[in-house]
Amino acid sequence: MIRSTLFAIASLVATSAIADIPKVDVHKSIVRITTTAQEPDYRVPWNPGSISTGIGAGFVIDGNRILTNAHVVSNGRFMSVQRENDPRQYSGQVKFIAHDCDLAIVTISDPNFFKTMQPLHLGPLPTIQSGVDVYGYPIGGERLSVTQGIVSRIDFESYSHSGADSHLAVQIDAAINPGNSGGPVLQNGKVVGIAFQGYSGDVAQNVGFMIPTPVIQRFLADIASGHYNRYVDLSVTYENLTNASARRALGLPDDDTGVLVGSVESDACAAGKLQPGDVLLSIDGHRIISDQTVELDGENVDLAEIVERKLKGDKVKIGLLRNHQPMEIEIELEPNNSYLIQANVFDEYPRFVMFGGLVFQPLSKNLLEAFQTDDLRVRYFYNNFVNDEIYKDHPQVIILSNILPDPVNAYLAGFRYQIVDEINGHKIRTLADVANAFDQTSDFYTVKFIGANRPAVLQRTAVQEAKERIKENYGVRLERNLGEETLR
Amino acid sequence: MKFLLSCNLLALLALSALAAETPSPTPQATPAMETHPSGAPKEQLATELKGGSVLRVNSTNQSYDFFRPWSKKAPFNRRGLGAVIDGGEVLVTAELVWDSNFIELEKPETGERSSAKVAVIDYETNLALLKPTSQDFLKDLQPLDTDTQVRVGDHLSVVQLEANGTPVSTEALLTSAEVGHYVLDDYSYLLFKMSCPLQYRDNSFTLPIVQSRHLISMLLRYDPRSQTIEAISTPVIQHFLKEAEHQPYQGFPSFGLSFSPTRDPQFRHYEKLSDSEGGIYVDDVEPNAPAAQADIQTGDILLSIAGKAIDPDGDYDDELYGRLSITHLITTLSYSGQKVPVTLLRHGERKEVDVSLFNRPPQDYAIDPYMIGRPPRYLILGGLVFEELSRQYLREWGPAWQKEAPQRFVYFDHYQADLFPKPRKIVFLSQILPNNDTIGYPQLNYMAVERVNGQPIYRLEDLAKAIEKPINGFHKIEFDLDPKVIYLDAAQVEQNAAQLQKTYSLPGLRRF
């Protein structure tokens, strides 16, 4: 108790002033997390899903909180947390979870749990070639394992948990295996990262990745509001201005400064502020170098890093040239939504509407992975959702994902995997529109699909007659989930 | 713990969306013929073909390289058999001789040879007529007849040649006749299926199929595992030969529409269709095609074509082959230039229209469905290689091109009637040949060009015209994908053009 208080004070006073930090006893900080998860099956969206158990690590930080990876606790139904050298198991609860940067905060309701625990403190971004220690429970072992590695590379990496986000990550040459996830990576007694992903053996060996402290600190700052707001994004594309002709065509001097805006997402925060063709010259006072980098703390980093460290509602100042006129604009940053179609979804039951044995679901990464459809239009809508601004007409792309065969839909098999355009003349933009359209009383329900003029027709009497039969035959627990029923 | 795995999402092409496939007529029993022990080759010397009704055809072909549109790929040989027919011509499959540089005919018994030229070629039905360059080459040969009809259940002979030139025939049973895919995607005609145990022999790329001295069919595909043949049917060959009598060759007609079945009783109630009539629902009408010109509209229910009633699956009753898709009625039993009467229902009212048939050539499409025997068009500007999108280009990705080729382009191709209703081409950047003009640009490819120097680009000619007027000395090229704009210094590009051509050994910087 006293020691831990002393520690907290020491770190408060010290931050980076004291070079020689006392050795920490990781055994008093690390925990082993066992999560029982239920993963929904998008092919049977009314089912609760298959149950599996996974093991990961976590560690105590200030405020009686346990920091771990989001993927260690995702889709969790029950979580037990163990300390080193303590036979007892404690029930844990997810307090905050950030799928876009694979981080989560877990709390333990038993107040005794934290009494003998020592919080770890966050350190800086480690330098290339420096050594680090990786702690965790690789391959599910009962006892704490430690391995050493060297910092090999610091760069933006894809975060595989969401599958659609890239953030700063540190590559180390220590093997990171299942069970290491969520474990702290220490240097000089401080946390410099959280082990979170690696390559499978046939791609590369002895390469592991950790989430560095700028990402962790941003997460902790974000949840300080009591809610996780996700990363913010300008939602624009920009291109290098390293070609000499391009620079002269735009009237730019030969000074390696500026990037060219290609497209501005019309439903995001830069819409109406930035325009295609703008030349971005500076961001928050940092000169933008023509290869899309800025100098930050003496190093050239991707210019996205400036926005990466900001929170929802923060502002960013951009200096630019528009039609050769210098301007300065300020943008209030917001999270982007449209890219989420390509991100894995966790912690919610699949959304769907079932009507006459026809199952309608919004297009998502989970849906595509479950059905593996090769339908060209579905793939196109998925891949070009952002570039072609498909979200304008279809904030949700509603697919006839499945047909539960029954006499009522005997001739409709050819419509599977088509994208819904209209039901009874009403444009369908979201799954809720589908539910509303089928709630209206009508003799016939006509479903029109994109690119097909012949509608699928369902007669109300036939649907009513089939309703209980289909529910019974296929074990359909509920006929729709519009997203009101969530897990946390 | 998650593992990073590269997971590229692949999109596949769903070929026929809703159009109902024709159910195949069931093979009929053939009591007249004696039965052979199964699997044993039913081969015999084809004495009736002695005297040279069949020739060896050796073709050296060289196709254009659509990735490097200024050059051709390595030449290769195809060896098949051709059937001598009336008029001093030799019938072969088009595939044997397409993109040919040199064709040689060889008399099997004497070994005498003559070079030959393609007189008529139809890529869609995969048929071609060859004419020998030495005038009297075919003089002493006996042509095969081409005016017989066969029925399902008939026994036919597949002709091959021994190494010494003796014709051998293998018995084949015609098991079914149905509309199916020939060699090019989207082109389907009446197909003969036969069961036949065929041996491998030289010159087997294509083989004539006969009944005594009557030419019945040409082999398209042989599956040695199931011992089945798919072959070009008699009506298609007869249509081709008749059409080939007149120049210019007009090709097989089509309606240019897609349809859906109307079998679903709920749909019939909704459309107020009586249960006694058949009919098909018109899903889409290709712009400028015969159906569109006859004012056939989306949503019309077609009840009959050329006096033949259409059932709810899109089949009619054929005199020779039973239930067949109306595709056969339109493309093969009718000819380009004819008017075909159609009865349809529109908003419950009966209408009669006449459809004037013609063949829509591949050049007429935004994305050419095939481009054979024609060089790809291109324009190179400052190392940027521009081409017009064609399915031939997409096919460069190999047999699985629908999965492997750039998915955006596969999508453009598949839905071109919807996406590009007006006549135009898709000009795209196929690659960049790195040079001093492009230094600093990333390796870019597969992006469609939208505008150049402010001018919209609908074909390569538009591009050629637009680059004559640079803006303040620069070419501004706008694409549909990031980076949306690329600039080139017009004077510098012109100055470097000769060097670029030399560096990459380009025969020319454009071909229209």
Contacts between the chains, C-beta under 8 A, distances in Angstrom:
chain1	res1	chain2	res2	distance
A	56	B	1	7.1
A	71	B	1	7.7
A	71	B	2	5.4
A	158	B	4	6.9
A	160	B	2	4.7
A	160	B	3	7.0
A	160	B	4	4.6
A	160	B	5	7.7
A	161	B	2	5.7
A	163	B	7	7.9
A	176	B	1	7.4
A	177	B	1	6.5
A	178	B	1	3.3
A	179	B	1	6.2
A	180	B	1	6.3
A	181	B	1	4.5
A	181	B	2	7.6
A	196	B	2	7.8
A	197	B	1	7.3
A	197	B	2	5.5
A	197	B	3	6.9
A	197	B	4	5.6
A	198	B	1	7.4
A	198	B	3	6.4
A	198	B	4	7.2
A	199	B	3	6.5
A	199	B	4	5.7
A	200	B	3	4.5
A	200	B	4	7.9
A	200	B	5	6.2
A	203	B	4	7.6
A	203	B	5	7.4
A	209	B	4	7.9
A	237	B	482	4.8
A	237	B	483	8.0
A	239	B	482	6.7
A	239	B	483	3.9
A	239	B	485	8.0
A	240	B	440	6.8
A	240	B	442	7.4
A	242	B	440	3.6
A	242	B	441	8.0
A	243	B	438	7.1
A	243	B	439	6.6
A	243	B	440	3.5
A	243	B	441	5.2
A	243	B	486	7.9
A	243	B	487	7.1
A	244	B	439	7.4
A	244	B	440	6.8
A	244	B	489	7.8
A	245	B	437	6.6
A	245	B	474	6.6
A	245	B	487	5.2
A	245	B	488	5.4
A	245	B	489	4.0
A	245	B	492	6.6
A	246	B	440	7.3
A	246	B	441	7.9
A	246	B	486	7.1
A	246	B	487	4.2
A	248	B	474	7.3
A	248	B	487	8.0
A	248	B	489	6.7
A	249	B	472	7.5
A	249	B	474	3.9
A	249	B	476	7.0
A	249	B	487	3.7
A	249	B	489	7.4
A	250	B	487	7.2
A	260	B	483	7.1
A	260	B	485	6.9
A	262	B	482	4.4
A	262	B	483	5.3
A	262	B	484	4.4
A	262	B	485	7.3
A	263	B	482	6.5
A	263	B	484	6.2
A	276	B	484	6.2
A	276	B	485	8.0
A	277	B	485	7.2
A	368	B	9	7.0
A	374	B	10	7.4
A	374	B	11	6.4
A	374	B	12	2.9
A	374	B	13	7.5
A	374	B	14	6.6
A	374	B	403	7.7
A	375	B	11	7.7
A	375	B	12	7.7
A	375	B	14	5.4
A	376	B	11	5.3
A	376	B	12	6.8
A	376	B	13	5.2
A	376	B	14	6.0
A	376	B	402	7.8
A	376	B	407	7.7
A	376	B	410	6.5
A	376	B	411	5.6
A	376	B	414	5.4
A	376	B	415	7.9
A	377	B	411	7.2
A	377	B	415	7.2
A	378	B	11	7.8
A	379	B	9	6.5
A	379	B	10	7.7
A	379	B	11	3.1
A	379	B	12	7.8
A	379	B	407	6.3
A	379	B	411	7.8
A	380	B	11	6.7
A	380	B	407	6.8
A	380	B	408	7.3
A	380	B	411	4.4
A	382	B	9	7.1
A	383	B	9	6.8
A	383	B	11	7.5
A	383	B	407	6.5
A	383	B	408	7.8
A	384	B	408	7.1
A	387	B	481	6.5
A	387	B	482	7.7
A	408	B	266	7.9
A	410	B	264	7.4
A	411	B	261	7.5
A	411	B	263	5.5
A	411	B	264	3.4
A	411	B	266	7.9
A	411	B	267	7.1
A	412	B	264	7.2
A	414	B	17	7.2
A	414	B	18	4.7
A	414	B	260	7.6
A	415	B	18	7.8
A	417	B	14	7.7
A	444	B	266	7.6
A	444	B	269	7.7
A	444	B	270	4.9
A	446	B	270	6.8
A	451	B	17	7.9
A	451	B	415	6.4
A	451	B	418	5.9
A	452	B	17	6.9
A	452	B	18	6.4
A	452	B	260	7.7
A	452	B	283	6.2
A	453	B	282	7.8
A	453	B	283	5.2
A	453	B	284	6.4
A	453	B	298	4.6
A	453	B	299	6.3
A	454	B	18	6.9
A	454	B	260	4.2
A	454	B	267	7.8
A	454	B	281	4.7
A	454	B	283	5.3
A	455	B	267	7.9
A	455	B	270	8.0
A	456	B	267	7.9
A	457	B	264	6.9
A	457	B	266	4.8
A	457	B	267	4.5
A	457	B	269	7.7
A	457	B	270	4.3
A	458	B	266	6.2
A	459	B	266	4.7
A	459	B	269	6.4
A	459	B	270	7.6
A	462	B	266	6.2
